[in-house]
Amino acid sequence: MEASMSASLPEGLLRGLASKTASRKPGCNIHMRHSSKTLPEDSSLVPAELGQETPGINAILQRSHNTQLVLHLFQLHRRLTRAEIAVRTGLTFQTVANILERLHKRRWVRKLPPQRLTVRGAESVPFELRGDAACSIGLQIDRDHISGLILNLAGEPLSSKSTSVLSPSPNQALKTLGKFVKEFREIPGVERHLLGVGIAFSGLYDAIRDQIDHPHLLLAEGWRGLRVRETFGNLSNPASASARPAARPVSLIQTDSHAAAVGEYWERFGQAPRCLAYVYFGIGLGCGIIYRGRHFAGSDGLAGEIAHLPAILETEQRKTARLCECGRRGCLETYFSFSAFLRDLGPADWKGSAPEALVESVRKEKKGQYRRWVQQAARRFWTVLPVLGPLLNPGIVLLGGPVPAILLDDLVAALAEIRSMEAVDDRLFYPRVERARLNQDAALIGVATGVLYEALRPIFGLKE
């Protein structure tokens, strides 16, 4: 996610933005990475990073996807029978039986005594999720804070950490993250079952080259060209790997907007459309795209970065539009982001204010200015919807992020008001916009749960 926040933003306010940590049960958040790579007969001969010019479809990848679906159902319902899983997923009974056998061998589920007889007279054997059988760590680096969270297999938080760090350097981030991981691994029972660590951060991450582009996004020296996986690799190397030879620790790297999108998709499990776009509204602006349950990253992980789409109104000229850090004028982020809100409406004495209190005070004390800002910001976003609509054709556009929900609600309401005043083609140019269910902790929760599901990928996890 790209950002245009300057280093002059008050640290007190930024500390308030970081005060929210995972407090809800995130059991229905899941991260799955799209992969179109083929697996050669001898996978050791070809690096996992290398794709094929004509990628094929592998049954083993589909099996991994189905296993993720079943595991997510267990996170939602905890106890299920084969028949119940088959009905909820549409999978055949035999496929469900095979998946349960693999999960049972992994000791992620346990068999319970038969509870009843079916109409055919066969015993119905329920399976129950073992929440303590595995755990994962999620970390987030933002321009104003660093956070961490550890989840068990049921998606329940065991502990969370957060600290305010304005424009952290790589060394600061590594030191803080290392401290978080150390404290998490000291929790009784964690070391034996730790699958690995996932990292989400605010910036543009080139997955092919494994480095961050545009260092101004993190506002600190040392980020340009940084080999992220290599630098933070020691954080995802739990000692439990030696005790669990069938599974290797997983290191997951994602931008915050992409991680939040995946978490939101699984929050809406069974209700999400085939394609959705999650607009991450924070100090900066980003967008994650989900298509048929899989995260769409583009050719090298930069898909969906909408911060620098031009948002120039018909009545103005580009030379009069706001200047962005990227050097161009009229970028959406300069009008539609929390940094734009702070610049335009933030009071002079905002130091130490929590975001919720700040937004509420602005709504009350600057009612007219606040309403005009929301309307103008919504109008700017409305200008880019005809880009998102025809290109992505999302079933829904979700607005979320680490800002007070009331601000997001007001922006969604303003967009609905614009829609009602204009006769538009909802399906093509102006997709429906709603507020996301996951906001404050979406990225952190998404990347933490992502490690659990990455363990099911054939390269890393369950084998026949």
C-alpha positions in Angstrom: 0.0 0.0 0.0 1.4 3.3 -1.0 1.4 6.3 1.4 1.9 10.0 1.3 2.3 10.7 5.0 5.1 13.1 5.8 7.4 12.6 8.8 5.9 15.7 10.4 2.7 14.0 11.4 2.4 14.1 15.2 3.6 11.0 16.9 0.9 11.2 19.5 -1.8 10.7 16.9 0.2 8.0 15.2 0.5 6.2 18.6 -3.3 6.3 18.8 -3.6 4.7 15.4 -1.4 1.8 16.7 -3.4 1.3 19.9 -5.9 -1.1 18.4 -4.7 -4.7 18.5 -6.5 -8.0 17.8 -9.3 -8.4 20.3 -11.9 -10.3 18.4 -11.9 -13.9 17.4 -10.4 -14.0 14.0 -11.1 -17.6 13.4 -12.8 -17.0 10.0 -9.9 -15.2 8.5 -7.8 -17.0 6.0 -5.0 -16.2 3.6 -4.4 -18.1 0.4 -1.9 -17.2 -2.2 -2.7 -17.7 -5.9 -0.2 -19.8 -7.7 -0.2 -20.7 -11.4 3.1 -22.4 -11.2 3.4 -26.0 -12.4 5.2 -28.6 -10.3 7.8 -30.6 -12.3 8.2 -34.3 -11.7 11.3 -33.5 -9.7 10.5 -30.2 -8.0 14.0 -29.9 -6.6 15.3 -29.2 -10.1 13.3 -26.0 -10.5 13.2 -23.2 -8.0 9.8 -22.6 -6.5 10.0 -18.9 -7.6 10.3 -19.7 -11.3 7.0 -19.9 -13.2 6.2 -21.6 -16.6 5.4 -19.9 -19.8 2.4 -22.1 -20.2 1.2 -23.0 -16.7 -0.8 -26.1 -16.2 -3.5 -27.0 -13.7 -2.3 -29.3 -11.0 -4.7 -31.6 -9.1 -2.4 -31.3 -6.1 -3.0 -27.5 -5.9 -6.8 -28.1 -6.0 -6.5 -30.6 -3.2 -4.7 -28.0 -1.1 -7.5 -25.5 -1.8 -10.2 -28.0 -0.8 -8.3 -28.8 2.4 -8.2 -25.1 3.2 -12.0 -25.0 2.8 -12.5 -27.8 5.2 -10.1 -26.4 7.8 -11.9 -23.1 7.6 -15.2 -24.8 8.2 -13.7 -26.4 11.3 -12.6 -23.0 12.5 -16.2 -21.8 12.1 -18.0 -24.8 13.6 -15.3 -26.7 15.5 -17.2 -30.1 15.2 -18.4 -31.6 11.9 -19.2 -34.9 10.3 -18.1 -36.0 6.9 -21.7 -35.6 5.6 -22.0 -32.1 7.0 -18.7 -31.1 5.4 -19.8 -32.6 2.0 -23.1 -30.6 2.1 -21.4 -27.3 3.1 -18.6 -27.5 0.5 -20.1 -29.5 -2.4 -17.2 -31.9 -2.3 -17.8 -35.6 -2.7 -18.0 -37.8 0.4 -14.8 -39.6 -0.7 -12.9 -36.4 -1.1 -14.0 -35.2 2.3 -12.9 -38.5 3.8 -9.4 -38.2 2.2 -9.0 -34.6 3.5 -10.1 -35.7 7.0 -7.6 -38.5 6.9 -4.8 -36.1 6.1 -5.9 -33.7 8.9 -6.2 -36.6 11.3 -2.7 -37.8 10.5 -1.4 -34.3 11.1 -3.3 -34.4 14.5 -5.1 -31.2 13.6 -8.5 -32.9 14.1 -9.6 -35.7 16.4 -12.2 -38.4 15.9 -15.0 -38.4 18.4 -17.3 -41.4 19.4 -20.2 -41.9 17.1 -23.2 -39.8 18.2 -26.1 -41.1 16.1 -27.2 -43.3 13.3 -28.1 -41.9 9.9 -31.2 -42.9 8.0 -29.2 -45.6 6.3 -28.2 -47.1 9.6 -24.5 -46.1 9.4 -22.8 -44.6 12.3 -22.0 -40.9 12.0 -18.5 -40.1 13.3 -17.9 -36.4 14.1 -14.5 -34.8 13.9 -13.3 -32.0 16.2 -10.7 -29.3 15.5 -7.7 -29.5 17.9 -7.1 -25.8 18.5 -3.8 -26.3 20.2 -2.3 -28.5 17.5 -0.6 -25.6 15.6 -0.1 -21.9 15.9 1.3 -19.1 13.8 2.7 -15.6 14.2 1.7 -12.5 12.2 3.7 -9.3 12.2 2.9 -5.9 10.7 5.2 -3.0 9.9 3.4 0.3 9.3 4.6 3.9 9.0 3.5 4.6 12.5 3.6 1.4 14.5 4.8 -2.2 14.6 2.4 -5.0 15.7 2.4 -8.7 16.3 -0.2 -11.4 16.9 -0.1 -15.2 17.6 -3.0 -17.4 16.7 -3.8 -21.0 17.4 -5.2 -23.4 14.8 -8.7 -22.3 15.7 -7.8 -18.8 14.7 -8.0 -17.6 18.3 -5.4 -15.0 19.5 -3.1 -16.2 22.2 -1.3 -12.9 22.6 -0.8 -9.6 20.8 1.8 -6.8 20.9 2.0 -3.3 19.5 4.3 -0.3 19.8 4.5 3.1 18.2 7.5 3.6 15.9 7.4 6.5 13.5 9.0 5.7 10.2 10.8 2.6 11.4 14.2 1.7 9.8 14.9 -1.9 8.9 17.1 -2.3 12.0 14.3 -0.9 14.2 11.8 -3.2 12.6 14.0 -6.2 12.9 14.8 -5.5 16.6 11.1 -5.0 17.5 9.8 -7.9 15.5 12.5 -10.2 17.0 11.4 -9.2 20.5 7.7 -9.9 19.7 8.6 -13.3 18.3 10.7 -14.2 21.2 7.9 -13.3 23.7 5.4 -15.3 21.7 7.6 -18.4 21.5 7.9 -18.3 25.3 4.2 -19.0 25.7 3.8 -22.5 27.0 3.1 -25.0 24.2 3.9 -22.6 21.4 7.4 -23.8 20.5 6.4 -27.3 19.6 3.5 -26.3 17.4 4.8 -23.1 15.7 4.3 -23.3 11.9 6.1 -20.0 11.1 5.8 -16.3 10.8 4.0 -14.0 8.3 4.9 -10.3 7.8 2.6 -7.6 6.4 3.9 -4.1 5.8 2.9 -0.8 4.3 4.8 -0.5 1.0 5.2 -1.9 -2.4 6.7 -5.4 -2.3 8.1 -7.0 -5.5 7.6 -10.7 -4.8 9.8 -11.8 -7.7 12.9 -9.8 -6.7 12.0 -10.0 -3.0 12.5 -6.4 -2.3 10.7 -3.1 -1.5 10.2 -0.5 -4.1 9.7 3.3 -3.5 11.3 3.6 -0.1 9.5 6.9 0.5 6.5 4.8 1.4 8.1 3.7 4.7 9.7 7.1 5.2 13.1 5.8 6.4 16.5 5.1 5.0 17.6 1.5 4.2 14.4 0.1 2.7 15.2 0.5 -1.0 16.4 -2.8 -2.5 16.1 -4.5 0.9 15.9 -8.3 0.5 12.9 -8.7 2.8 12.8 -12.5 3.0 16.5 -12.8 3.6 16.5 -9.9 6.2 13.6 -11.2 8.3 14.1 -14.9 7.5 15.4 -15.8 10.9 12.0 -14.7 12.4 10.3 -17.6 10.6 12.7 -20.4 11.6 11.1 -22.0 14.7 12.9 -24.8 16.4 9.7 -26.9 16.2 10.6 -27.7 12.6 13.0 -30.4 13.8 10.2 -31.9 15.9 7.8 -31.9 12.9 9.7 -33.2 9.9 6.5 -33.5 7.7 6.1 -29.7 7.7 8.5 -26.9 7.2 8.1 -23.4 8.8 6.4 -21.0 6.5 7.5 -17.4 5.8 4.7 -15.3 4.4 5.3 -11.7 3.1 2.4 -9.5 2.1 1.4 -5.9 1.7 -1.2 -4.8 4.3 -3.9 -4.2 1.7 -3.5 -7.6 0.2 -3.5 -9.4 3.5 -6.6 -7.5 4.6 -8.4 -8.5 1.4 -7.9 -12.2 2.0 -9.0 -11.9 5.6 -12.1 -10.1 4.6 -13.0 -12.7 1.9 -12.9 -15.5 4.5 -14.8 -13.4 7.0 -17.6 -13.5 4.4 -17.1 -17.2 3.8 -20.0 -18.6 1.7 -21.3 -15.1 1.1 -18.5 -13.4 -0.8 -18.8 -12.8 -4.5 -16.5 -14.4 -7.0 -14.5 -11.2 -7.2 -14.1 -8.5 -4.6 -11.8 -5.5 -4.1 -10.8 -4.4 -0.6 -9.8 -0.7 -0.5 -7.5 -0.3 2.4 -8.1 3.2 3.8 -5.3 4.2 6.2 -2.5 6.7 6.4 -2.0 5.6 2.8 -4.2 3.9 0.3 -4.1 0.4 -1.2 -6.4 -2.3 -2.7 -6.4 -6.0 -2.5 -8.1 -8.2 -5.1 -9.7 -11.6 -4.5 -10.9 -13.8 -7.3 -12.7 -17.1 -6.6 -11.1 -17.3 -3.1 -7.6 -16.7 -4.3 -5.6 -13.5 -3.9 -4.6 -11.9 -7.2 -1.2 -10.4 -6.9 -0.4 -9.6 -10.5 2.9 -10.4 -12.2 5.1 -9.5 -9.3 2.8 -8.7 -6.4 1.9 -5.1 -7.1 -1.7 -5.5 -8.4 -4.4 -3.3 -6.9 -2.2 -0.4 -5.8 -4.6 2.4 -6.5 -3.1 5.2 -4.5 -1.7 7.0 -7.6 -4.7 6.7 -9.9 -5.6 10.2 -11.1 -8.7 11.5 -9.3 -9.1 14.8 -11.1 -12.6 16.3 -11.3 -14.0 17.4 -14.6 -14.1 21.0 -13.4 -10.4 21.3 -12.6 -7.1 21.2 -14.4 -4.3 18.8 -13.6 -1.9 21.7 -12.8 -4.2 22.9 -10.0 -4.6 19.5 -8.4 -2.7 18.5 -5.3 1.0 17.5 -5.6 1.7 13.9 -4.6 5.0 12.6 -3.2 5.4 10.6 -6.4 5.8 13.9 -8.3 2.5 13.8 -10.1 -0.6 15.8 -9.4 -4.1 14.7 -8.5 -3.3 11.2 -7.1 -6.3 9.7 -5.3 -4.4 9.2 -2.1 -3.8 12.9 -1.7 -7.6 13.4 -1.3 -8.8 10.0 -0.1 -6.8 8.7 2.8 -6.5 9.3 6.6 -3.4 11.4 6.0 -5.5 13.7 3.8 -8.1 13.9 6.5 -5.5 14.8 9.1 -4.0 17.5 6.9 -7.3 19.1 6.0 -9.2 18.8 9.3 -6.9 17.9 12.1 -6.8 20.4 15.0 -3.5 22.0 16.1 -3.7 20.3 19.6 -4.2 16.7 18.4 -1.1 15.4 20.0 -1.9 12.3 22.0 -5.4 12.0 20.6 -6.8 8.6 19.8 -8.2 8.3 16.3 -11.7 7.6 17.5 -11.7 10.6 19.8 -10.2 12.8 17.1 -12.8 11.9 14.4 -15.7 12.3 16.9 -14.4 15.7 17.9 -14.0 16.9 14.3 -17.5 15.6 13.4 -19.0 17.5 16.3 -16.9 20.8 16.3 -16.4 21.1 12.6 -19.6 19.6 11.4 -19.9 21.6 8.2 -16.2 21.2 7.3 -16.3 17.5 8.1 -19.4 16.9 5.9 -17.8 18.8 3.0 -14.6 16.9 3.3 -16.4 13.5 3.3 -18.4 14.5 0.2 -15.4 15.8 -1.7 -13.3 12.7 -0.7 -16.2 10.4 -1.8 -16.4 12.3 -5.1 -12.7 11.8 -5.8 -13.1 8.1 -5.1 -16.2 8.0 -7.4 -14.0 9.2 -10.3 -11.8 6.0 -10.0 -14.7 3.5 -9.8 -15.1 3.5 -13.6 -11.5 2.2 -13.7 -12.0 -0.5 -11.0 -15.3 -1.6 -12.5 -14.6 -2.4 -16.1 -11.1 -3.7 -15.4 -11.9 -6.0 -12.4 -15.6 -6.4 -12.6 -15.8 -6.9 -8.8 -19.0 -8.1 -7.3 -18.4 -5.6 -4.5 -15.9 -3.0 -3.4 -15.2 -3.0 0.4 -13.9 0.0 2.2 -11.9 -0.8 5.3 -8.7 -0.1 7.1 -7.1 1.0 10.4 -9.3 4.1 10.9 -12.4 4.7 13.0 -15.4 2.9 11.6 -17.6 6.0 11.7 -15.4 7.7 9.1 -15.7 4.7 6.8 -19.4 4.6 7.3 -19.7 8.3 6.4 -17.7 7.8 3.3 -19.8 4.8 2.2 -23.0 6.8 2.9 -21.6 9.7 0.8 -20.9 7.3 -2.1 -24.4 6.0 -1.8 -25.7 9.5 -2.0 -23.7 10.2 -5.2 -25.1 7.0 -6.7 -28.7 7.9 -5.9 -28.2 11.3 -7.6 -26.7 9.9 -10.8 -28.1 7.3 -13.2 -25.2 4.9 -13.4 -24.6 1.3 -14.7 -24.0 -0.4 -11.3 -22.6 -3.6 -12.9 -20.0 -2.2 -15.2 -18.7 1.2 -14.3 -19.8 1.7 -10.7 -19.7 -1.4 -8.6 -21.4 -1.5 -5.2 -19.4 -0.1 -2.3 -19.8 -1.3 1.3 -17.9 -1.0 4.5 -15.6 -3.9 5.3 -16.3 -6.1 8.4 -12.6 -6.2 9.3 -11.0 -2.8 9.8 -8.5 -2.1 12.5 -6.7 -5.4 12.6 -7.5 -6.8 9.1 -4.0 -6.9 7.8 -2.4 -8.3 11.0 -5.1 -11.0 11.4 -4.9 -11.8 7.7 -1.2 -12.5 7.6 -1.3 -14.5 10.8 -4.0 -16.8 9.7 -2.3 -17.0 6.3 0.6 -18.9 7.7 -1.8 -21.6 8.9 -3.2 -22.1 5.5 0.1 -21.8 3.7 1.1 -25.0 5.6 -1.5 -26.8 3.5 0.2 -26.0 0.3 1.8 -29.1 -1.3 5.4 -27.7 -1.2 5.2 -27.0 2.5 2.6 -29.1 4.2 0.4 -32.1 4.2 1.4 -35.1 2.1 -0.6 -38.2 1.1 
